[in-house]
Amino acid sequence: LYNKYIGNGDSPAQVRDGLLDALGDVFFVFSSIEVAKFHRDAGNPVYFYEFQHRPSEVEGVLPDYVKADHGAEIAFVFGKPFLAGDV
């Protein structure tokens, strides 16, 4: 597992990115795959995606290595007014 996520991690940034990938897989990806399998086995269509678009609102707020946080796609799926309470 170490080689998969960190490998030769020559710089602190590479080690950080590897650890973030590992934690993301543990907390989000693995359980999402399990749920998707249950839905598939029940005969339902399943679609799986990874959202990585960096919202423009996070410039200067989040570090550059952060792509998209958990839930960042909500504004893109439902529209910004949904999040602003304008619905």
C-alpha positions as CSV (number, residue, x, y, z in Angstrom):
1,L,0.0,0.0,0.0
2,Y,2.8,2.3,0.8
3,N,4.3,1.9,-2.7
4,K,0.9,2.5,-4.3
5,Y,0.2,5.7,-2.6
6,I,3.6,7.2,-1.7
7,G,6.1,5.2,-3.8
8,N,9.3,7.1,-3.9
9,G,7.9,10.2,-2.3
10,D,10.9,12.4,-2.9
11,S,9.3,15.6,-1.6
12,P,7.0,16.4,1.2
13,A,4.4,17.4,-1.4
14,Q,4.4,13.9,-2.9
15,V,4.1,12.3,0.5
16,R,1.2,14.7,1.4
17,D,-0.6,13.9,-1.9
18,G,-0.1,10.2,-1.4
19,L,-1.5,10.3,2.1
20,L,-4.5,12.4,1.0
21,D,-5.2,9.9,-1.8
22,A,-5.0,7.0,0.7
23,L,-7.3,8.8,3.2
24,G,-9.8,9.7,0.4
25,D,-10.0,6.1,-0.7
26,V,-10.5,4.8,2.9
27,F,-13.2,7.3,3.8
28,F,-15.0,7.8,0.5
29,V,-14.1,5.5,-2.4
30,F,-14.1,2.1,-0.7
31,S,-17.6,2.6,0.9
32,S,-19.0,4.1,-2.3
33,I,-17.9,1.1,-4.3
34,E,-19.6,-1.2,-1.8
35,V,-22.8,0.7,-2.0
36,A,-22.6,0.8,-5.8
37,K,-22.2,-3.0,-5.9
38,F,-25.3,-3.5,-3.7
39,H,-27.3,-1.3,-6.1
40,R,-25.9,-3.2,-9.1
41,D,-26.6,-6.6,-7.6
42,A,-30.2,-5.4,-7.0
43,G,-30.6,-4.8,-10.8
44,N,-30.3,-1.0,-10.8
45,P,-28.1,1.0,-13.1
46,V,-25.1,2.5,-11.3
47,Y,-23.0,5.5,-12.3
48,F,-19.8,6.3,-10.5
49,Y,-17.8,9.5,-10.9
50,E,-15.0,11.5,-9.3
51,F,-15.5,15.2,-9.2
52,Q,-12.2,17.1,-9.4
53,H,-13.2,20.6,-10.7
54,R,-11.8,23.3,-8.5
55,P,-14.5,25.9,-7.8
56,S,-13.4,29.5,-8.4
57,E,-14.7,30.5,-5.0
58,V,-11.9,28.6,-3.2
59,E,-9.1,30.6,-4.8
60,G,-7.0,32.1,-2.0
61,V,-9.1,30.1,0.6
62,L,-7.9,26.6,0.0
63,P,-4.3,25.4,-0.8
64,D,-3.5,24.9,-4.5
65,Y,-3.3,21.2,-4.1
66,V,-7.0,20.9,-3.1
67,K,-9.0,20.0,-6.2
68,A,-12.6,19.7,-4.9
69,D,-13.8,19.0,-1.4
70,H,-16.5,16.6,-0.5
71,G,-19.8,18.1,-1.6
72,A,-18.3,20.6,-4.0
73,E,-20.2,19.2,-6.9
74,I,-23.6,20.2,-5.4
75,A,-23.3,23.8,-6.7
76,F,-22.6,22.4,-10.2
77,V,-25.3,19.8,-10.1
78,F,-28.2,21.9,-8.6
79,G,-26.9,25.4,-9.3
80,K,-25.6,28.1,-7.0
81,P,-29.0,29.5,-6.0
82,F,-29.7,26.1,-4.4
83,L,-26.8,26.7,-2.0
84,A,-27.5,30.4,-1.4
85,G,-31.0,29.7,0.0
86,D,-32.7,31.4,-3.0
87,V,-34.9,28.5,-3.9
